[in-house]
């Protein structure tokens, strides 16, 4: 075979392969999580052809398979609560129907009839399920199960905290020297009760407080309200609380004989936050309730799910409470370009691939998970059309070489025949 024929044939083949790769990219222009493939041309290894002199060799060209480019795709918000997109490195980990571990960037998940979180093709999403409302990620990842029939039992309030400012310009014995803070709490049956903390200025930088509950809420209640706790607070000249001090900055409350028949309540009023700052201040501003917080709730029915920070799947209930039910795992791969791409936008490691390391999002080389979003394809249509024209010209040029070489051969044959 003529050297020119061999070179041109390799050029036709390599450019045809390149066009196939471009067509595959364009076909996946709107495929969620698809990663663009870059064409890589290479010289053929020179080799001496039989029947030619030792100086005659074939170069030509070939294409390796399309090189996957793992660049970040744009995140697009969706209305599906189980959609998830990765911002940064890593892959979702799936268990195929045959048990094979698969990796993907495509996060359009759903819940199947058995409650498993799966892909559109039925592959099982891997992660960690909560046990008794506690989420632990120390063990191996497994199939994520969504408890669609979940109901939340009531929880009695055990802690309360209020952020309050008391007016430092208040006058003892006047209306400005008295202020009330209501807060709703719940008993073990989920019944609500309103506690009212009434602050009364007793001297400069000194206030007393009395905590009451409606007497109707108690079997032995008398009058309109019944006191369940009392005490005093003092402030320094800068408006910071001096007493109770941080070391003993709690007020225990015991509520017994509830008319609902619920278990007696033991509630702790925390006067300092986690940073050690007092939740009650005394400044020149008008006395005001800034915020309240308590840890109880009534019974609740499941309303919806969402994927929050760190790929945590959160169940939201009708009573306003929420519960972490699972967390999605991510796998980091040091050399993702070495993986084999399968149909369905899946990848599997090869012998050249570093072992995927499975862990929680936002750790190691693993990126963040954005819930209610999907990662767009990284295919750029303008670039692909430009490449398509380039490879088409290459194909045409190599076909022209074959045509020209054929004419030369025909001329040579005609000369020989003319003898």
GIGIKA-V237174 format. One record per helix or strand of 2 or more residues. SS is the DSSP state (2 for helix, 1 for strand). FROM is the first residue (numbers start at 1). TO is the last residue. If there is no record, write none. Layout:
[[SS/FROM/TO] [SS/FROM/TO]]
This chain:
[[2/3/27] [1/37/38] [1/41/43] [1/61/63] [1/67/68] [1/75/77] [1/83/87] [1/91/95] [1/101/104] [1/110/111] [1/116/118] [1/124/129] [1/142/143] [1/151/152] [1/159/167] [2/175/177] [1/178/186] [1/192/203] [1/206/214] [2/215/217] [1/225/235] [1/241/243] [2/246/248] [1/250/255] [1/265/270] [1/280/283] [1/288/294] [1/300/307] [2/309/311] [1/312/317] [1/322/332] [2/336/338] [1/340/342] [1/346/348] [1/357/360] [1/368/371] [1/373/375] [2/381/418]]
